[in-house]
């Protein structure tokens, strides 16, 4: 299990910056264990996702969402000197819960709501952990316009390319202007399960994704 400090280039980057307290990173994900020790001292607020109905989610789905959200949040905002030191611990954080297992009939509308919530709260970077597969790559016009509004205001939108073995595009990653992220093995090769190609290579990056040490919901670490 690798700590971010052991990744090539990270020690040099951290000598230059640990993030800026004037920068706010909004994380749209399935839930967060804000009591985890890696977040002690972090400037993270949770914004209520008023549109979410959990009545269709069982405890397993809720738990899985919190595991993912805690993992991602720690990679970005885990504090210096804790068991997980993130990439930008000095930045402000905002967590917006988005049901990754949602049975909502309007998932793209829910995404619009989450993005607008982050935008209105002053986020400079919005990380959306949603990767909804699509064959055509077409998106709801409202979602496309919402993301374009963020881009026009110099808000960076980041989203995963998805893990469908390269068989399809995903929303919102397929929307022009979104910074797409794919995963690399320890050998610097994209994982076979990672969707990587086509428009992703024109508007995306790949980052280390194997055996990364991050926070585990409930305490401790996982990879």
C-alpha positions as CSV (number, residue, x, y, z in Angstrom):
1,X,0.0,0.0,0.0
2,X,1.6,3.3,-1.1
3,X,1.4,6.6,0.6
4,X,1.0,9.6,-1.7
5,X,4.4,10.8,-0.5
6,X,6.0,7.8,-2.1
7,X,4.6,8.5,-5.6
8,X,7.1,9.9,-8.0
9,X,6.9,13.7,-8.2
10,X,4.8,14.1,-5.0
11,X,7.6,15.1,-2.6
12,X,8.7,17.8,-5.1
13,X,5.2,19.0,-5.5
14,X,4.6,19.2,-1.7
15,X,7.7,21.3,-1.4
16,X,6.0,23.9,-3.6
17,X,2.5,23.7,-2.2
18,X,0.1,21.8,0.2
19,X,-2.8,23.7,-1.3
20,X,-4.1,27.2,-0.7
21,X,-6.7,28.1,2.0
22,X,-8.3,30.4,-0.5
23,X,-9.2,27.5,-2.8
24,X,-12.3,25.5,-2.2
25,X,-12.7,22.0,-3.5
26,X,-16.2,20.6,-3.7
27,X,-16.5,16.8,-3.6
28,X,-19.8,15.3,-5.0
29,X,-19.8,11.7,-3.8
30,X,-21.7,9.1,-1.9
31,X,-21.0,10.1,1.7
32,X,-18.2,10.9,4.1
33,X,-17.0,9.8,7.5
34,X,-16.1,13.2,8.7
35,X,-15.0,11.9,12.1
36,X,-12.1,10.0,10.5
37,X,-8.8,11.0,12.2
38,X,-7.3,12.0,8.8
39,X,-9.7,15.0,8.7
40,X,-8.8,16.3,12.1
41,X,-8.1,20.0,11.6
42,X,-9.4,20.1,8.1
43,X,-11.6,22.9,6.9
44,X,-14.4,20.7,5.5
45,X,-18.1,21.5,5.5
46,X,-21.0,19.3,4.4
47,X,-23.8,20.8,2.3
48,X,-27.2,19.3,2.6
49,X,-28.4,17.6,-0.6
50,X,-32.0,18.4,-0.2
51,X,-33.2,16.5,-3.3
52,X,-31.9,13.1,-2.1
53,X,-34.3,10.5,-1.0
54,X,-32.7,7.5,0.8
55,X,-35.9,5.5,1.0
56,X,-34.8,3.3,-1.9
57,X,-31.3,2.8,-0.5
58,X,-30.5,-0.1,1.8
59,X,-27.8,0.1,4.4
60,X,-25.3,-1.7,2.2
61,X,-25.7,0.9,-0.5
62,X,-25.3,3.8,1.9
63,X,-22.2,2.2,3.5
64,X,-20.6,1.7,0.0
65,X,-21.3,5.3,-0.8
66,X,-19.6,6.5,2.4
67,X,-16.6,4.2,1.8
68,X,-16.1,5.8,-1.7
69,X,-16.6,9.3,-0.5
70,X,-14.3,9.0,2.5
71,X,-11.6,7.5,0.2
72,X,-11.7,10.3,-2.3
73,X,-12.0,13.1,0.3
74,X,-8.9,11.7,2.1
75,X,-6.8,11.6,-1.1
76,X,-7.5,15.3,-1.5
77,X,-7.9,16.7,2.0
78,X,-6.2,14.2,4.4
79,X,-4.2,16.3,6.9
80,X,-0.5,16.5,7.3
81,X,0.8,14.3,10.1
82,X,-2.2,11.9,10.0
83,X,-2.4,8.3,8.7
84,X,-3.5,9.6,5.3
85,X,-1.9,12.8,4.0
86,X,-3.8,14.2,1.0
87,X,-2.7,16.1,-2.0
88,X,-4.0,19.5,-0.9
89,X,-4.6,19.5,2.9
90,X,-4.5,23.3,3.2
91,X,-7.4,23.8,0.8
92,X,-11.0,24.3,2.0
93,X,-13.3,21.4,1.3
94,X,-17.1,21.1,0.8
95,X,-18.8,17.7,0.7
96,X,-22.1,17.3,-1.2
97,X,-23.7,13.9,-0.9
98,X,-24.8,12.3,-4.2
99,X,-26.3,8.9,-4.1
100,X,-24.0,6.8,-6.3
101,X,-26.6,4.0,-6.1
102,X,-29.6,6.3,-6.7
103,X,-32.6,4.9,-8.4
104,X,-33.7,8.5,-9.3
105,X,-35.4,8.8,-12.6
106,X,-33.5,12.1,-13.1
107,X,-29.9,11.4,-12.2
108,X,-28.6,14.2,-14.5
109,X,-30.9,16.7,-13.0
110,X,-29.6,15.7,-9.5
111,X,-26.1,16.2,-10.8
112,X,-27.1,19.7,-12.0
113,X,-28.5,20.5,-8.5
114,X,-25.2,19.3,-6.9
115,X,-23.0,21.3,-9.2
116,X,-25.1,24.4,-8.8
117,X,-24.9,24.0,-5.0
118,X,-21.1,23.8,-5.2
119,X,-20.9,26.7,-7.6
120,X,-23.1,28.9,-5.5
121,X,-21.0,28.2,-2.4
122,X,-17.9,29.5,-4.1
123,X,-16.1,26.3,-5.1
124,X,-13.1,26.7,-7.3
125,X,-12.8,23.0,-8.2
126,X,-15.7,20.5,-8.3
127,X,-14.8,16.9,-8.2
128,X,-17.8,14.7,-9.3
129,X,-17.3,11.0,-8.5
130,X,-20.2,10.0,-10.8
131,X,-19.6,8.0,-13.9
132,X,-22.8,7.1,-15.7
133,X,-22.2,4.9,-18.8
134,X,-23.5,6.2,-22.1
135,X,-23.2,4.7,-25.6
136,X,-23.9,7.9,-27.5
137,X,-22.1,10.3,-25.2
138,X,-25.1,12.6,-25.4
139,X,-26.1,14.5,-22.2
140,X,-29.1,16.5,-21.0
141,X,-28.8,20.0,-22.3
142,X,-29.3,21.5,-18.8
143,X,-26.3,19.5,-17.5
144,X,-24.1,20.6,-20.4
145,X,-25.1,24.2,-19.9
146,X,-24.5,24.0,-16.1
147,X,-21.0,22.7,-16.6
148,X,-20.3,25.3,-19.3
149,X,-21.4,28.0,-16.9
150,X,-18.8,26.7,-14.4
151,X,-16.1,26.7,-17.1
152,X,-17.0,30.3,-18.0
153,X,-16.5,31.2,-14.4
154,X,-13.1,29.4,-14.3
155,X,-14.4,26.6,-12.1
156,X,-12.6,23.4,-12.8
157,X,-14.8,20.3,-13.2
158,X,-13.1,17.0,-12.6
159,X,-14.7,13.6,-13.2
160,X,-13.6,9.9,-13.6
161,X,-13.6,8.3,-17.0
162,X,-15.3,5.2,-15.6
163,X,-14.3,1.6,-15.2
164,X,-16.1,-0.2,-18.0
165,X,-13.1,-1.7,-19.8
166,X,-13.1,1.1,-22.4
167,X,-16.5,0.0,-23.7
168,X,-18.3,3.3,-23.4
169,X,-18.1,6.9,-22.4
170,X,-19.5,8.2,-19.1
171,X,-21.3,11.3,-17.9
172,X,-20.2,13.9,-17.0
173,X,-16.7,13.0,-18.2
174,X,-17.8,13.0,-21.8
175,X,-18.9,16.6,-21.7
176,X,-16.5,19.0,-23.4
177,X,-14.4,21.0,-20.9
178,X,-14.5,18.4,-18.1
179,X,-11.1,17.3,-16.9
180,X,-11.3,13.5,-17.2
181,X,-9.2,11.3,-14.9
182,X,-8.1,7.7,-15.6
183,X,-6.1,5.3,-13.5
184,X,-2.5,4.0,-14.1
185,X,-0.9,0.8,-12.8
186,X,2.4,1.0,-10.9
187,X,4.1,0.5,-14.2
188,X,2.6,3.6,-15.7
189,X,0.1,1.8,-17.9
190,X,-3.6,2.5,-17.9
191,X,-5.6,-0.2,-16.2
192,X,-7.5,-2.5,-18.6
193,X,-10.8,-1.7,-16.8
194,X,-10.3,2.0,-17.2
195,X,-12.2,3.8,-20.0
196,X,-9.4,5.6,-21.7
197,X,-9.3,6.7,-25.4
198,X,-11.1,8.9,-27.8
199,X,-12.1,12.3,-26.5
200,X,-10.8,11.3,-23.0
201,X,-7.2,11.6,-24.3
202,X,-8.0,15.1,-25.6
203,X,-9.4,16.4,-22.3
204,X,-8.0,14.1,-19.6
205,X,-5.1,12.9,-17.6
206,X,-4.1,9.6,-16.1
207,X,-2.8,9.3,-12.5
208,X,-1.4,6.6,-10.2
209,X,-4.3,4.3,-9.1
210,X,-2.7,1.1,-7.8
211,X,-2.3,0.4,-4.1
212,X,-3.1,3.9,-3.0
213,X,-3.4,4.4,0.7
214,X,-6.5,6.3,1.7
215,X,-9.0,6.6,4.6
216,X,-11.4,3.8,5.4
217,X,-14.9,4.8,6.5
218,X,-15.1,3.8,10.2
219,X,-11.4,4.2,10.8
220,X,-8.0,3.0,9.5
221,X,-6.9,2.9,5.9
222,X,-7.6,0.9,2.8
223,X,-6.4,0.8,-0.8
